[in-house]
């Protein structure tokens, strides 16, 4: 577990704000019903976690993860109603946050494909709602990555996430976005004073620092470059009362979150195609 609490010494530093029209989209993506990342990059043998957001009205509906370039013929890999969670693919529905989390483990290059975050509607008149994401798995280093996609900070303090880029992703603007809000994206080089600081030294790493953390900052974010995104979850801790309690609590919470996402029981759902 890596908790980034320091700021890079950049060649260029810009103060950024969260403007709903800064990039990505100017419309309310909740009108789509379901929304997620556009493209994610995975490394052979590793895992990926994809947050799928949905409209609150679908809180009680079944969620599922489907594989295939064409929606009409995609194969269901996992459902939120299944007890399976420790196998190749698992889903965890966080209805209080209006999202479900898909985890794919032990990636192989054959996992490269188009996938769908979907919500079951169960109506002949109205089809299921869905959003697609493309996964590319490579044997070597990926073009956009982070050291740890589970990061924690203390309310009132700052937290820094380092995002690494290479190859063609060095040619595209680097961005930081709140996963639930496409309109929240800010780009390195934009100069609007607020609590978000992007440091890009131009040598393959940019750092995003969130200052004066509050409980509302907890949630999923992206590092983005070009057409790819890397999801990161930030946990915001209450200030500790003891001298040594803060770091211990942060490690425990991030560890528990990772375990919840990746490790539960290993039962098989006969209706799920693996």
N, C-alpha and C positions, 0 to 999 in steps of 0.2 A: 504494500500500500504506500503510495507516494502522495504526500500533501505538500503542495507548492505554496510557500508563503513568502517567497522573495521575488524581486523584480529584476529582470535582465537590465543590464546597462546598454541601452540601445544607441544606434547611430541616429535614429529619429524617433521621437516620442510625441504622440498626439493625444490630447484629451478629447474623449468622445462622449456623446450623449445618446440616449435611446429615442430616436425619432421614428415614429411609425411609418414615415414615407422615405426612410433613408435608403432602402434597397429591397430586393427580393419580391415584394408585393405591396400593393396599396389597398387591397380589398380584404374583407373579413374571410379568412380561410375556413372558418367554421361553417360557412355556407356550403362547403364541399361535403360535410358530414364526417369525413375522415381525412387526416393529413399527416404526412411524415417526411422523412428525408427524401432527397432525389436520388442520390447515389452514395453508396458506402464502399469502402475498400477494406478487405480482410486479408490476413496473412495465413498461409497454410499451417494447420495445426493449432491455430488460435481460436478465439471466440469473438463474436460480435453481438452487440446489444442494440436493438432498434426501438425507440419509443414511437408508438402510434397514437396520435391524439384523436379524440372523437367528440362530437357534439354531446352535451349533457343529456339530451333526450334519449341517447342510446346507452345509458348507464346500465340498464338491466338486460341488454341484448347480448347474445353470444358473439364473441370476437374470435377471428381465426386468421391464420397465416397460410397463404397459398403461393405455390411456385409455378411459374410458366409465363412465357412471353405473351400469350393471349389469355385474357381474363376468362373467356368462355370455356377454355380447356385446362385451366390451371388445376394443380393437385393440392388438396388441403394437407398441410404438414402438421398442424397443431390447432387445437381449439381451446378456448378458455374454460370450457366445460369438462375438459379431459383432466384426469388425475396425473397424467404424465408430465414431469417437469425436469427430470434429471437426465433425459436422453439427448438425442441430437438437437431437438428443437423443443422449446417450452414457451408458454405464454403466462404472464401474470397480469391480471386486470386490476388496475388501481382506479376504481370507479370514483373515489373521492377526488382524484386529480384529473378525471376524464381522459385517461390514457391507459393503454395496455403495452406491456414491455415484452418484446420477442427476443429470445436469446438463441443463437445458433452456435454450437460447440464443435470443436475438432474439425475445423474447416478444411476442405480439400478444393482443388482447382475445379472439380466437377460441380461444386456448389455455386459457381458463377452462373447467374441467371437473373431473371426478373422475378420479384416477389410482390405480394399484395398484402397490405394491412386491410382487413375487411370486417364488416359488422353485418351479422345476419338480421335481415328484416323479416323474412318469413311470409312475404306477401307476393301473390301472383302479379298484382298491379304494380307494386313498387319493388324494384330489384335491390339486392344488397348494395350497401355503400362501400367504397373501397378507394385505396390510394396505392400507387405502385412505387417501388424503390428497386434500383438495380444494384446487385452485389457483384463485385469483382474480387476474386480471390487469386493471389499470386504467391509463388514460392519464396520470392525474395522480399526485400523491404518495400513497403507500400509508399505511395506518393504523398499521402497526408495521414498523420498519426499523432497520438498523444502518449505520454508516459503512462498515464492512468486515467481511465474514464470515470472513476469515482473519487471525487475530491471533497474535502471538508474544510470549513472555516468557522470562526467564532463571530457571532453577531457583534457589530461595531468595529471589527477588524477588517483586514483585506485578505483576499485569496487570489493566487495567480495560477493560471493554467498555461503551460507551454505547448504549443502546437508546432509540429515539425512538417516541413514540406520539401519536396524535391521534384526533379524532372520537370514536366510541363506545368505542374502546379506552382512552380516558382514564377511563371509568367502571368499568372492571374492574380487579381486583387484578393487579399486575405480578409476574411470577414469573421465576425462573431455574432451569433444570433441566439435568441431565446427560442427553443424548439417549438414551443406552443404558439409562437407569434412570428410569422414570416416578416412582418413589418418592423420587427425590432432590430434587424441586422444593421451593424455598423462596420465600416470599412477602414482599414489602416490608411491614414492620410486625411480622413475627415477631421475637422477641427471644431468640435462643439464641446464645451466644458460640461462635464457631468461626472458620474461615479465610475465610468468605464475607461480604462487606460489600455491602449494597444501599443506595444513596443515591437518594432520589426527591425532587426539588424541587417536584413538583406542577405543573410548567409544560411538560410534554411530553417529558421525558427522564429516564430512570433509569439509574444507573451501577452496574455489578456489578464489584467488585474481588475477585479471588482472591489471597490473601496466602500467602506462603511456598510458592511453587510447587514441586511435585515432578514427577517423570516420570509418575506415575500420573494427574496432572491433564490430561495431553495427551489430546485427543479432541474430540468434538462436543458442543455444548451448545445450549440454546434460550434466547432471550428470549421470554417468553410474556405475552399479555394477552387475556383473554376466550377466544375459541375459536381464536386464531391464534398461530403460533410463527414465529420467525426463527432458522434454524440458524447457529451460529458454530463454527468450528474453532479450537482453541487449541493452538499448538505450544510445547512447553517445551524451551528450549535449555540445554545444559550451560553453566556459568559460563565466560566467556572468560578466556584467559590474558593477552591483550594489552589495552592501554588502549582501542583503537579497534575491536577485533575483534567485540565483542558486537553492535553495531547492524548491522554489515555482514553477519554470519552470519545474524541474524534476518531481514533483508530477503531474503537469498538463499534461505533455506529456505521462507519464506512465498511468495516468487515461484515457486519450483519446484513447491510444492504446488498453487498456482493453475494453473500451466501443465499439471501432470499431470491435474488435474480437467477442464480445459476445452480443451486444445489437444494433439491427437495427429494421426494420419493421418486422411484423409477418404475412406474406401472405403465402398462401398454393400453392404449385406447384402440380397440379393433377397428374403429371407423377412421383412424388417422393413417394417411399414407406416409411412410418414412422412406 
